[in-house]
Amino acid sequence: MMQLELEPSSTQKNSLFNAMNRFIGAVNNMDQTVMVPSLLRDVPLEEDREMMGSLKSDDEEEGDMYSYYQLLKSIRRDIEWGVRCAAADERLKEGMKITRMNSSMSTSSSASFSSEEDEESEDEDLKAQFQYHLTGLQGVLSKLTVQANSLTRRYKKEIGIGGWGQ
């Protein structure tokens, strides 16, 4: 009988699934460590400004550690349970399908059938788009994981247990 390989290869370590698991694990650790989230209110981001800066857009006000704690938990919830606005997104997609059908019906009557070469190039474009977004998502998850770990360390420092549990 053949045994399954249990050790993940280097490509598996870089998979989206593993990136999501690392992020969820970091946020779960953060959530278990931060016993009193309200202590994070009004704690400035001064020490972690460079690291946390990538989470906020230019037009947002600077937040506190509590806002980042809530944001990381919200992202974890969206990954685990799906985006909360799924029903609204579905209605929007339905409206777009109807619009697309109407516009494609009007253009298809005057347009000729697309060739196989066009279909192959569309498939290549889809593959390239998928790889681009997958790489971006993995990069974002990696940054979020670092930020969750940093918030956990900062909380421990703020309450005086800096070296505890490491």
Secondary structure in CASP SS format (residue, H / E / C, confidence):
PFRMAT SS
TARGET T0000
AUTHOR 0000-0000-0000
METHOD secondary structure of the structure
MODEL  1
M C 1.00
M C 1.00
Q C 1.00
L C 1.00
E C 1.00
L C 1.00
E C 1.00
P C 1.00
S C 1.00
S H 1.00
T H 1.00
Q H 1.00
K H 1.00
N C 1.00
S C 1.00
L H 1.00
F H 1.00
N H 1.00
A H 1.00
M H 1.00
N H 1.00
R H 1.00
F H 1.00
I H 1.00
G H 1.00
A H 1.00
V H 1.00
N H 1.00
N H 1.00
M H 1.00
D H 1.00
Q H 1.00
T H 1.00
V C 1.00
M C 1.00
V C 1.00
P H 1.00
S H 1.00
L H 1.00
L H 1.00
R C 1.00
D C 1.00
V C 1.00
P C 1.00
L C 1.00
E H 1.00
E H 1.00
D H 1.00
R H 1.00
E H 1.00
M H 1.00
M H 1.00
G H 1.00
S C 1.00
L C 1.00
K C 1.00
S C 1.00
D C 1.00
D C 1.00
E C 1.00
E C 1.00
E C 1.00
G C 1.00
D C 1.00
M H 1.00
Y H 1.00
S H 1.00
Y H 1.00
Y H 1.00
Q H 1.00
L H 1.00
L H 1.00
K H 1.00
S H 1.00
I H 1.00
R H 1.00
R H 1.00
D H 1.00
I H 1.00
E H 1.00
W H 1.00
G C 1.00
V C 1.00
R C 1.00
C C 1.00
A H 1.00
A H 1.00
A H 1.00
D H 1.00
E H 1.00
R H 1.00
L H 1.00
K H 1.00
E H 1.00
G H 1.00
M H 1.00
K H 1.00
I H 1.00
T H 1.00
R H 1.00
M H 1.00
N H 1.00
S H 1.00
S H 1.00
M H 1.00
S H 1.00
T H 1.00
S H 1.00
S C 1.00
S C 1.00
A C 1.00
S C 1.00
F C 1.00
S C 1.00
S C 1.00
E H 1.00
E H 1.00
D H 1.00
E H 1.00
E H 1.00
S H 1.00
E H 1.00
D H 1.00
E H 1.00
D H 1.00
L H 1.00
K H 1.00
A H 1.00
Q H 1.00
F H 1.00
Q H 1.00
Y H 1.00
H H 1.00
L H 1.00
T H 1.00
G H 1.00
L H 1.00
Q H 1.00
G H 1.00
V H 1.00
L H 1.00
S H 1.00
K H 1.00
L H 1.00
T H 1.00
V H 1.00
Q H 1.00
A H 1.00
N H 1.00
S H 1.00
L H 1.00
T H 1.00
R H 1.00
R H 1.00
Y H 1.00
K H 1.00
K H 1.00
E H 1.00
I H 1.00
G C 1.00
I C 1.00
G C 1.00
G C 1.00
W C 1.00
G C 1.00
Q C 1.00
END
